């Protein structure tokens, strides 16, 4: 990523100060030549003492720019439509599983591209662990309270087969 009209790579100022205490940040700002000095990290412990300056992850910066270009090529409306379609399909498949309470509204205008559910006869943490250990499907968990449950967030990079696989995994665990 380049600053418009220059040949200088863009670097976010916050990266320069990662891991630094407020006192060290002031020293770095007032004495930029001291960035490589190790005598200013006495108050930092463990691996943090080596995070004085660090190496910028240039490939990630380039990949991020390419990802934005790809997103713009597809178009935000199409990305949203695909995420909503996959979520709708998943909600329909999960809604028929016994002992499953769907916590995401089935009406498209009242939900987005995510699906939240809870197996009423199973511990939420146990369900989360089983889905990961048996099927390697990553979910988000809210372990307790009114919002307790598991969340699956299908997106543009998921396929209909991924939705089918996720619903089958939940069905298997719900029936065990």
N, C-alpha and C positions, 0 to 999 in steps of 0.2 A: 504494500500500500504506500503510495507516495503523496506527499502534500502537493496540491495543485500548483503547477508552475515551477517546481523545484526538482532536484534530483536527490533529495534527502529522504531516507526512509522515515516514515512516521513512527514515533515511539511515544507511548503514553507515559507521562511523567510519573504516574503511580508505580509503574514497574521498577523504576529506578530506585524507589525507596522501600520495596518489599522487604519485610522483616526488620526494618529499622525502628528504633525507638524514636520518640519525638526529639530527644536531645541529639541523637545521631543524625537525624534528618536535618536539623539546624546546622550541624557541622558540615554535612555534605553540601548543603546549599551555599554556605559561606566559603567552603574550601573544596571546590569540585575536584582539584588535583589530588585530594586526599581520599578519593573514592577507593583506591586500591590499597590503602593503608590498613593494616590489621590491628593497629593499636587503638582503634576507635570502637572495637567490638568486645571490649572487656566485659560489658554487662550482658552480652548475649550468650546464651547457653546452648550446648549441644550443636546440632547441625546448623542452627540459625547463624552462628558466628561466621559461616562460610557464605552467607547470602548477602554479602556486602554489595555487590554489583550484579553478578550473575550473567548468564548468557541469554540473550533474547531468543525466543523460539521463532525464528524467521519462517520456517516452513508452515507453522500454524497460522501466521499472519497471511501468507500467500493463500493457504487453503481456505481461510475465512473469506477472503476476497472472492475466490472461485465459488464458494458456497453461496455467497450473496448474488453473484452473477447467475448461477444456476437457478436460484429461487426466483429471481426476476424474469428469467427466461420462461419458467413454468407459469409464473403469475400467481400472486397472492390469492386471488379468487379460486383458482384451480387447486391450490394447496389446501385451502380451507375446505372446499367441497369434498376433496378426497378424504381428509381427516374425519369430516362429519359422516361421510358414507361408511367408512370402516367402523366408526364408533356406533352408528345405527345398526349395522349388521351384527356387531358384537353384542349390543344390548338385546337385540331380538333373539340371539342364540342363548344368551345367559338367562333371559326372562323365563324360559321354560324349564330351567333346572330346579328340581325340588330343593327346598330348604335354602334357597338363595334369595336374598332381598336386594333388589336393584335399588341403588341410592341415587342414580342419575335419572333425571326425567326423560321419559320416552319421547316427549314432544321436541322436535328439532329446534324450535325457536327458544326453548328453555334449557338447552344443553349445547355443549360444544363438542369438540373431538376428544372427549374422554369418557370413561366408563368407571363408575364406582359401585362396588357391590360388597356384600357381606354374606358369608355362609352362616346361617343362624344356628346350626348344630355343631359348629366347629370353632375352635379358638382361632382368632384372626392371625395371630403371630405364627401358630402352627401351620395354618393354611398358606401363609406367605412363604414360610420355610419349605414346605412341601412342593409348592409350585416351582420354586427356584431349584431345589435339590433334584427333583424328579424330571423337570422339563426345561430347566434353564431359561425360564421366562422371568424377566425383570418387571417387578411391579413397585408401586409406591404403597406404603402402609400408613394408616392412621390407627395406632394400636388400641385406643380407648376413647371413651366419650361419645357424644351424639354423632360425631362424624366418623366413628370407627368403621373401618373397612379397608378394602384393597382397591387400588386405582390402576387401570390400564389406559394408556394414552396412545392409541394407534396414530400414526402419522403418514406422511407422503411416502416414506421409505418402507412401510409395511405393505404386505400383500394380503389378498383375501385368504390365502393359505395360512398366513400368520394368525389371522383372526380365527380361523377354523381350529388351528392348533391350540390357541389360547382357550377357546371355549371348551374344547375336548379335555384339556388339562383340568380346568375348573370342574367340569362335569365328573371326571374321574375322582377327584378329591372329594367332591360333595357326596358322592355315592359310596365312598369307602367307609 
